[in-house]
Amino acid sequence: MASEKNRKILEDMQEGYYEIDLDGTFTYINDIVCGIAELPRERLLGVNFVAYTSKATSKRVYRKFNDVFRTGIPQRIEYEIIIPGGKKKMIENSVSLLKDDAGNAIGFCGLVEDITRRKRLEDQIRESRERFEALFENANEIIITTDSGGYIKRVNKKVEEVSGYPRKEILGKTILLIAHPEDRDLFIEFWKEILEGKTPRFELRAVGKGGNTEYLLASGSVVKKAGKIVEIQYNAQVITDLKRAQHTIEDLSNHLNSIFESSPNVIICLDKSGKVQMVNPVTGRIFHKPPLSIIGKELSFMSTEMKAFEKVIREVQEQRAPLFFHERALTDLSNHVFDVSIYPLMNPAHGGVVFTAVDITEKKHMEIQLIHAQKMETIGELAGGVAHDFNNILTGISGNLAMLKYTTDRSKQMGYIDTLEKISDRARDLIRQMLVFTKRNEGNPENVSIGQVVQEVMGMASKSVPKSIRFDIGEIDEDIFVYIDHTQLTQVLLNLIVNAKDAIDGKQKGRIGIDVQTITVDKNLKRQFLLDSMGRFIRIDVTDNGCGMSKEILPKIFDPFFSTKQKGTSKGTGLGLSITYNIVKNAGGTIKVQSEEAKGAQFTILLPVSKTKRKNIAIEGRPFEKAPVQKARVMLVDDEDMLRDIGKEMLEHLGHEVVTAPDGGSCLEKLKGDACGFDIIILDMIMPGLDGYHTLQEMLKQGIETKVIISSGFSFEHERQEILNNPLIVAKLNKPFNMNELSAVLSDILN
């Protein structure tokens, strides 16, 4: 056992010291041991050490003590003790064999240290290391560490997955092993910036073992020790999918921009405040403005016509529903017309609308040409009847002239003259009717009386339809009006009558029926007839008892150029019903057909009733009354000798002084050479040499300001607009004209 001197030393030690006998009973302990056990010395002495450990721990400690006993070699062991109150501590025990002076083993002694706090720190460090290793290894980004020279020291699993290199093949190699050949300099630049102490972020391309290219967003930093770089750490996210998505978006954006830039249509994108955000090149050309100058402006900046759409755009945004407009002018800088579509952008957070306009000018002109061509086809169908009517008129004229020539009875002569006037009026009405129908107009909607149009159509159609076919016309209210071009409605009804006549062909007891009535279109009828609106409509039914149509033909009859007509070597153009369909649809109506083979057909037209009525037109042909009028000096210009002679006599009969000229050239010479001057010129428009149009131009050039009445055997709708806008023109006079009409025109001008 320790001497008193030695015990003093043991008491002053910083470590715990103990002595136990061979049975494990404490025989000596210093204060440090008491502190570790948190018990006074008297509570520990005489107690076996196993009292402060679990059974498993005591067995392990016993084996260690036994090894020391057998070998005499000191041992170190760490184990857990349990002190009173259940508190646990970790201790480190350095055990040695204790001998007496004779060298015999009498027990054990050792140094004890409380390592509870140290073990806790070690466990925390171990856990942190394990956690770090797990994070490093399983990170969803590439992690590579290299030495300062760029040679790889460690990599995680992501590197193996992305590169395809096993870990053993990549360790010790330079990081340039995975660099894309075109990005090697970029890798080196990246490495240099890291060595300079920067924390760069580079987009790099890496090439795997299999040749696959991956895009990386890389960052890096250095690890220093004592001011010296010991390690470089590279972190990189794989952004290949993102780059591909970006490329796809760029390609799509370029594709959309190409469509936007190349579109032949006007495209304008506006934000929710109505300001222009984007315009395509066509828009700039249409409005004669650089596209960049339009950005940020309102529509009114582009033209006064566009200002009208600003309110519409607000409505589209509020209702979140598109609106469409047919045949609209966008600027007065051109005579083009457009179909306009305005639709909202679907993202409510940003709002805004897209304004598109399709130039339909050429299509519109083509439609006019097709309509005119089809009119001429219809006239061809009616030509036989018209010729027959003219032959009757000419026969009447010839007969009455013959009787007038050979009769001396004054009363009979006056009777023949009255008859000739009536016959000439009939001929004039027939010609005017044909000219009105064949004029090449663009469609001028007006309030049209259905009753009047049916009468006009019957006047034309009855001349060409065989007398074996009977017309059944229902009672028609004269006060029913629709808003449509007069000529086009006439064309529609004539087309249907001609089709009905052809369907009846040579059938005996043929019948064509026309029935007109007013109906109210509700939701069901609107859906049934595919109409755009509800309300009061006019229903026109044109029926026949002809050959009818099969189920195979019915769906095709409104298709352009489809025709069932076949007569010898020629056939119909197939435009009639197609144009009829378009005319009716453009007027806000619809047309349907019902038919069975051998049972005839029924065409039904629905047109919206006009809310206003057309003003009454004065009836022509009232008896001539020579009204008092100011006398005038008149030049009559016409290339027809007969018309010049009779015109001069009529004007002189009205009390005017008359000079005649056979063409425009003679007219200009007389205007310049006549000192007295003229009050009025009656100018024929169609003449050989200098015609009416060029005569008017020359008069303007030469400063001649004489008033002009233009005269023509055609309707004036075919004349160019610049002719009708000529300031010298004060009136128009259609041929043939009678004394009453001539007097009325002159009276209006002179009085």
Secondary structure, DSSP 8 states (H G I E B T S, - for coil): ---HHHHHHHHH-SSEEEEEETTSBEEEE-HHHHHHHTS-HHHHTT-BGGGGS-HHHHHHHHHHHHHHHHH---EEEEEEEE-TTS-EEEEEEEEEEEE-TTS-EEEEEEEEEE-HHHHHHHHHHHHHHHHHHHHHHH-SSEEEEE-TTSBEEEE-HHHHHHH---HHHHTTSBGGGGB-GGGHHHHHHHHHHHHTT---EEEEEEE-TTS-EEEEEEEEEEEEETTEEEEEEEEEEE-HHHHHHHHHHHHHHHHHHHHHHH-SSEEEEE-TTS-EEEE-HHHHHHHTS-HHHHTT--GGGT-HHHHTHHHHHHHHHHHT--EEEEEE---TTS---EEEEEEE-S-TTT--EEEEEEE-HHHHHHHHHHHHHHHHHHHHHHHHHHHHHHHHHHHHHHHHHHHHHH---HHHHHHHHHHHHHHHHHHHHHHHHHHHHH------EEEEEHHHHHHHHHHHHTTTS-TTEEEEE----TT-EEEEEHHHHHHHHHHHHHHHHHHHTT-TTEEEEEEEEEEEE-HHHHHHHT-S--EEEEEEEEEE-S----TTTGGGTTSTT-----BTTB---S-HHHHHHHHHHHTT-EEEEEE-TTS-EEEEEEEEB-SS-------S------------EEEEE-S-HHHHHHHHHHHHHTT-EEEEESSHHHHHHHHHH-SS--SEEEEESS-SSS-HHHHHHHHHHTT---EEEEEESS-GGGS-HHHHT-TTEEEEEESS--HHHHHHHHHHHH-
